[in-house]
Amino acid sequence: MSQVNKQILLAARPDGEASAAHFKLAESPLPQNVSDGQVLVRHHYLSLDPYMRGRMSEAKSYAQPHPLGTPMIGGTAGEVVLSNHASFKPGDKVVGMGGWQQYSVVDAAQPGVLRKVDATRIPLSAYLGAVGMPGVTAWYGLVKICEPKAGQTIVVSAASGAVGSAVGQLAKARGCRAVGIAGGAEKCRYVVDELGFDACVDYKAHADPKSLYLALKEATQQGVDGHFENAGNPTVGGGVARMNAFGRVAVCGMISGYDGQPIPLAHPQLILQSRLRVEGFIVSEHMEVWPEALRELGAGVAAGTLRYRETVAQGIEAAPEAFLGLLKGKNFGKQLVKLV
Ligand SMILES: NC(=O)c1ccc[n+]([C@@H]2O[C@H](COP(=O)([O-])OP(=O)(O)OC[C@H]3O[C@@H](n4cnc5c(N)ncnc54)[C@H](OP(=O)(O)O)[C@@H]3O)[C@@H](O)[C@H]2O)c1
């Protein structure tokens, strides 16, 4: 077994755009045994997620800022290598919040901190994407807020990504018309041809709001009943403008503003005029839906009917650059770091 555990620490808080200077590579000695109730996990995959940008900052948010000088927070999927807990044995595949490091010691007696998973039916990495937090996020925002009914139209931004790709496919499975918004022709092609959405609008090809609105209008001729927002600017404005009366807007993410950029909403009066329900949510505050959501998502991935794509960076040293790329849309599908 290795003697060291490589980690990426949060070194400083960004004021504006996050950069590599806000992270620091460190090494700590790897424990060679674990105490009662503990488990040592070797991480195979680290999940990189947009919420991490919020934790780097001290700005008001739903969660505490991540402490400086400690490994960045992050979901991990890996394998038990040492165990002093009756429910886990070496070789078990597990998912937890091990952070940006190669190994973590987990107090497995705490409920919910480490979950055993079956990597024979579902690839281990999918438990960080379609069958993990992003998949449940898609499920919650779609099912509980957009409340899709067969024949209705659902629009989702960042449509090729971890959350967006699942939103459209879950909507299609409920008999809806699914329309994506994504950055670039290649992402849009994938969303329609591989994921089976009915249409996809490339917002980068429509620089002015009027042009984006007209492209969305063309793709949503019956109007929009549910809008699932992942990006913020410029997609939220066009989306709200196409809503039918009593439409539902699930505000899931606003990634275009995570470095502090403003996100203007051109016509907020439409919320009133169209009598919209606009609701933000945080998936970790709805643990009650996770089992039901994970059953549907897991069955879909195992059957090959719920598809996803991954962008995989290699090695813990690559995590900061991959994360900064995610904040600029350089990822294509779920962003992971492979650690073994
Ligand atoms: N509320 C919750 O509980 C919850 C949970 C998970 C995720 N989220 C949110 O859901 C959204 C999607 O997350 P994800 O994990 O699925 O990420 P993702 O979609 O896999 O990756 C992020 C995507 O956002 C788009 N993007 C990046 N920078 C942008 C910018 N400056 N302006 C516009 N779009 C930009 C890019 O897609 P394009 O190239 O297509 O623009 C990029 O590929 C994020 O906003 C995230 O914060 C919320």
The ligand as an SDF file (V2000), in Angstrom:
LIG
                    3D

 48 52  0  0  0  0  0  0  0  0999 V2000
  -29.6900   22.7560   -6.7400 N   0  0  0  0  0  0  0  0  0  0  0  0
  -28.9760   21.6450   -6.5340 C   0  0  0  0  0  0  0  0  0  0  0  0
  -29.1670   20.9280   -5.5360 O   0  0  0  0  0  0  0  0  0  0  0  0
  -27.9400   21.2740   -7.5480 C   0  0  0  0  0  0  0  0  0  0  0  0
  -27.2920   20.0290   -7.5250 C   0  0  0  0  0  0  0  0  0  0  0  0
  -26.3880   19.7130   -8.5560 C   0  0  0  0  0  0  0  0  0  0  0  0
  -26.1130   20.6460   -9.5430 C   0  0  0  0  0  0  0  0  0  0  0  0
  -26.7100   21.8530   -9.4970 N   0  0  0  0  0  0  0  0  0  0  0  0
  -26.4850   22.8610  -10.5440 C   0  0  0  0  0  0  0  0  0  0  0  0
  -26.8700   22.3000  -11.7820 O   0  0  0  0  0  0  0  0  0  0  0  0
  -26.1110   22.8930  -12.8260 C   0  0  0  0  0  0  0  0  0  0  0  0
  -25.5140   21.7840  -13.6840 C   0  0  0  0  0  0  0  0  0  0  0  0
  -24.6080   21.0330  -12.8930 O   0  0  0  0  0  0  0  0  0  0  0  0
  -23.8600   19.7770  -13.5150 P   0  0  0  0  0  0  0  0  0  0  0  0
  -23.1390   19.1070  -12.4190 O   0  0  0  0  0  0  0  0  0  0  0  0
  -24.8140   18.9940  -14.3350 O   0  0  0  0  0  0  0  0  0  0  0  0
  -22.7780   20.4650  -14.4570 O   0  0  0  0  0  0  0  0  0  0  0  0
  -22.5970   20.2020  -16.0260 P   0  0  0  0  0  0  0  0  0  0  0  0
  -23.8400   20.6450  -16.7090 O   0  0  0  0  0  0  0  0  0  0  0  0
  -22.1170   18.8190  -16.2330 O   0  0  0  0  0  0  0  0  0  0  0  0
  -21.4140   21.1910  -16.3760 O   0  0  0  0  0  0  0  0  0  0  0  0
  -21.5980   22.5560  -16.2830 C   0  0  0  0  0  0  0  0  0  0  0  0
  -22.1340   23.1070  -17.6210 C   0  0  0  0  0  0  0  0  0  0  0  0
  -22.6290   24.4090  -17.3880 O   0  0  0  0  0  0  0  0  0  0  0  0
  -22.4550   25.1720  -18.5550 C   0  0  0  0  0  0  0  0  0  0  0  0
  -21.7050   26.3990  -18.2280 N   0  0  0  0  0  0  0  0  0  0  0  0
  -20.4950   26.4680  -17.6670 C   0  0  0  0  0  0  0  0  0  0  0  0
  -20.1310   27.7540  -17.5450 N   0  0  0  0  0  0  0  0  0  0  0  0
  -21.1390   28.4890  -18.0330 C   0  0  0  0  0  0  0  0  0  0  0  0
  -21.3350   29.8670  -18.1790 C   0  0  0  0  0  0  0  0  0  0  0  0
  -20.4210   30.7490  -17.7720 N   0  0  0  0  0  0  0  0  0  0  0  0
  -22.4830   30.2720  -18.7130 N   0  0  0  0  0  0  0  0  0  0  0  0
  -23.4210   29.3870  -19.1160 C   0  0  0  0  0  0  0  0  0  0  0  0
  -23.2720   28.0520  -18.9900 N   0  0  0  0  0  0  0  0  0  0  0  0
  -22.1390   27.6130  -18.4630 C   0  0  0  0  0  0  0  0  0  0  0  0
  -21.6500   24.3540  -19.5510 C   0  0  0  0  0  0  0  0  0  0  0  0
  -22.5240   23.7810  -20.4940 O   0  0  0  0  0  0  0  0  0  0  0  0
  -22.7360   24.4990  -21.9140 P   0  0  0  0  0  0  0  0  0  0  0  0
  -21.4210   24.3710  -22.6260 O   0  0  0  0  0  0  0  0  0  0  0  0
  -23.8280   23.7430  -22.5220 O   0  0  0  0  0  0  0  0  0  0  0  0
  -23.0600   25.9250  -21.6060 O   0  0  0  0  0  0  0  0  0  0  0  0
  -21.0450   23.2940  -18.6660 C   0  0  0  0  0  0  0  0  0  0  0  0
  -20.7290   22.1430  -19.3880 O   0  0  0  0  0  0  0  0  0  0  0  0
  -25.0810   23.7740  -12.1540 C   0  0  0  0  0  0  0  0  0  0  0  0
  -25.5350   25.1120  -12.1780 O   0  0  0  0  0  0  0  0  0  0  0  0
  -25.0410   23.2860  -10.7220 C   0  0  0  0  0  0  0  0  0  0  0  0
  -24.6430   24.2600   -9.8000 O   0  0  0  0  0  0  0  0  0  0  0  0
  -27.6100   22.1830   -8.5290 C   0  0  0  0  0  0  0  0  0  0  0  0
  1  2  1  0
  2  3  2  0
  2  4  1  0
  4  5  1  0
  4 48  2  0
  5  6  2  0
  6  7  1  0
  7  8  2  0
  8  9  1  0
  8 48  1  0
  9 10  1  0
  9 46  1  0
 10 11  1  0
 11 12  1  0
 11 44  1  0
 12 13  1  0
 13 14  1  0
 14 15  2  0
 14 16  1  0
 14 17  1  0
 17 18  1  0
 18 19  2  0
 18 20  1  0
 18 21  1  0
 21 22  1  0
 22 23  1  0
 23 24  1  0
 23 42  1  0
 24 25  1  0
 25 26  1  0
 25 36  1  0
 26 27  1  0
 26 35  1  0
 27 28  2  0
 28 29  1  0
 29 30  1  0
 29 35  2  0
 30 31  1  0
 30 32  2  0
 32 33  1  0
 33 34  2  0
 34 35  1  0
 36 37  1  0
 36 42  1  0
 37 38  1  0
 38 39  2  0
 38 40  1  0
 38 41  1  0
 42 43  1  0
 44 45  1  0
 44 46  1  0
 46 47  1  0
M  CHG  2   8   1  16  -1
M  END
$$$$
